[in-house]
């Protein structure tokens, strides 16, 4: 049953989505994973008492498990640094589930060699379905109603994430192509080709770089092993022929993308995208570099403790996300598009060290397997799992795979496959006490159950969040208030863009002329996310209505410091300066407002400020004096 449960999880998890939440994938998949892990942990505990010989429990002595536990502990401690504890707990639950899956999956895979082949088959099915959906979306054949950002997205809600997951699955297709019987070998070959096709169609540069580096690393290792393995010339020749066949068809697909024959009209050429990787001159690269720079500044301020897991998106904007699309106050970054900077800024240098050590130990186990003269089957499997791990780690440098539970699930299963293969070849001579196993699995069960509780609350809450969002769009303010009241809880205070739910309620109450209650909501929103430009703008308005002009100016100035092209805040700041009699500062603030900003106050302020400055020039001869406090 444990093996089948893992197999079902691999196939179903990336395919499930809901239209009732703003993020169609994340909440429901989080809950499904938590429930599956609770069942898996419970099953292993039952088997420990009923039939302890069914699993090799000594695999838990491997160093990777205490290191993983240290990373979980550091992440848990970082919660105390978090401004927003609700999102910190949510992200901590993801880390916990990864640890639980690593323990349970390694126990299952190390005790049943057939489980590795089943895992390969279900990975092929899952990856093949995702790639097929993506290709069909790209050409408008089918699945175009699945929600997502860009095309092709598959069922991943984002084309970068689709490319990331098919990159992880592609090595399983190569393994099936090289080592399975004829039928599954063909399935594996088709999965590899479909994966390459959708990665090229999506033009996700992070995946291109990841595949290129992983291939450059793995091919020499495979060739070296092949000629040192003692295989017969006939066996080596057969293996190389299969690889050449894969390479030949892959080259045809790449040529099709390069010439544009398989691309839609109007799409950037492959050469343009490749050039942008080298030059970094496109807008996307420039924005990413700017966000990385701010993230590094954030690390320098909190090098040891970090800002708290799940809180990068709250703290980093406070440094001002200049030279990015977030300058307008309408775009909100949820992560720095670099998992290592993400871990570093949230959990500190020790958190990143533990995180990297988990992967380093997996690499060490893989090298140990290759040095132990394994069978051809085991060697190829481990090499391809290394290929997948390199893909994941390179992709994580440019993207954010650790945000998504399905990518965490797949990457963790790959690590478990490496550890279990190593353990089968070299079992630990020391036994693990029954009590230690019971404690480990009990912690896993309790962690999974706690994550399931978080998942239920978040899923129900985010359903109300989407309804509130739709009600806001329709101007149904009473419904916005009702839905936010039902959505907001100690475990859910922000929507997927890091906008406080209390802010939506404040906007609704302002629209209903309930000013005092609205200002209380904006103050609550500020507590949940003190660096949200719209929250700061509305707090400034509340302070201004309360007669505290200096406090209002502080809020508006903080808003434009975070979002330097936030027109509404600049206009409000202009009003503050004008009312203070600081006409030159008001004129300077008004210059920051974009020419296409539709607000009747802009024209009025231009006329009034111009008149005041002319009057000051006649009186003093130095209009700059009027701009000084």
C-alpha positions, 0 to 999 in steps of 0.5 A: 500500500505505501508504494501505491500511495506514493505512485498515486500521489505522483500521478494525481498531485500535479493534475489537481486544481480548483477554479474557486481559489485565486491560486488554482493549484497551491492550496488544494495540492498542499492539502492533498499532500498533507493528507497523503503523508498522514496516511503514509506515516500511519501505514508505516507505523502500523507496519512497524508493529504488525510486520517490522521485517517488511522494511529496512529501518536502518536506512534512517541512520543515514546522515541526510535525515538529521541534517534535514531535521536541522534544516526543519528546526532552523526554519521553525526557529526563524518563525520567531523572526517573522512579521507575518506568522501566518505565512511563516507557519504555512511555509514551515509546513511545506518544509515539514512535509518535505522532511516527512516525505523524505523519511517515508519514501526512503523507507519504502524505496529502500525496502522494495527494489521494485518500487523504483521501477514503479516510481519510474513508470508513474513519473513517466505517466505524470510527466507525459500528461503534463507535457502533452497538456502543455503542447496542446495548449500551445497550439490551441488544440485542447486544455486552453481553459485551464487557468494559468499565467502564459502558455504553455502552463499545463496544470502548473499555473505558470509556464516556468513551473511547467518547465521545471517539473518536466525537467525533473521527470525527463531523466526518468524517461531516459532511464526507461528508454535505456533500461526498460522492455520495449513497450515502456522503453518507447513510452520513456522515449516519447516522454523525453521528446514531449518534455523537450518539446514543451520546454522549447515552446515555453522558452523558459531560459532557466530550464534551458540552462538547467538541462544544458549544465546537467547534460554537460555534467552527466554525459562525461560521467556516464561515458567514463562509467560505461567504459570502466564498468566491465560491460561487454562491447555489445552491451556498451554499443547498445546503450550508446546507440539508444543514447544517440537515437535520443540525441538525434530526435532531440536535435531535430526538435531543437532545430525545429524550434531554432528555425521557428517551424514549431513556434507560433508566429510572433514569438521570440526566436530561440536565438533571441532568448539564448542571447538574453541569457548571456547579455542580461539586457532584456527587462526580465533579466534586469528585473531579476538582477535588481531583485537579487541585489535587494535580496542580498542587501536584506541578507546583509541586514539579517545574516544569521537569523534571517527575516523569518520563513515565508516573510521575504515578500513582506520585508524585502519590498521595504528596501524599495524594489526600484528598477522593477515592475513593482515600482508602480505599486501594482505588482508584488514579488512573492520570492526573489526568483532564486531559491538560495537567496530565498532560503538565505534571506529567510533562515540565515546563513545556517539555514542555507548551509543545512539546505545545501548540505542535504543535496551535497549528501545526496551527491555523496551517496550517488558517487558512493554507489558508482564506486561500489561497482553496481549493476548497469541498471543501478548505475544508470538510475543513480546517474539519471537521478543525479541528472535530475538533481542538477537540473533542480538545483540549477533551475532553483538558481533562476526560478522558485521550484521550492514554492510549489508542493508538487515540485518539492514532492518530485525533488524529494522523491528523487533524493529518496531514490538516491539514498535508498539505492545507496542503502541497498548496496551498502546497508548499515551494520548498526541496528536502529532501536525500535523506539527511535523508529517509533519516535521518528514516524510519530513525529512524521505523522503528527507533522503531516496531521498538523499540515493537513489542519493548516491546509484545510483552513487555508483552502477554505479561507482562500475560497472566500478570498477569491469570492471577496476579490470578485465582489470587489471587482463588482463593487459589492462592498457588503459581500467583500466585508462578509467574505473577508470576515470568513477568510481571515484567521490566525493562519491566513491574513494575506492573499496570494499576492501578499496583500492583507485581507484586512485591506480589502475590508478597509477599501469596502468600508471606505466605499460605504463611508465607514471611515473610522472602521476602515482606518482600523482595518488599514491599521490591521493590514499594516500589522500584517504587511507593513511594506505594502504600498497600497496599505501605506497610501490608505493609512496616509489618507486616514492620518490626513483625515485625522488631522495628523499631516506629518504622520500622513506625509510619513506614510506617503513617503514610505509608500513612494520609497517602496514603489517610486512610480506609485502615482496615487501616493505621489498625488497625495504627497503633493497635497500634503506638501501644498497644504504645508506651504511647501510649494517647490516640494509639491511641484517636485512630487507632482513631477513623479506622476506619470502623464497618463495618470487619470486623476482630476487633482493633477491638473488642479494642483499644477495650476495652484502650485504654479500660481503659488510659485509665481507669487513667491517669486514676486515676493521673495525672488527665490522660490526655492525658499518656499520649499524649505520647512 
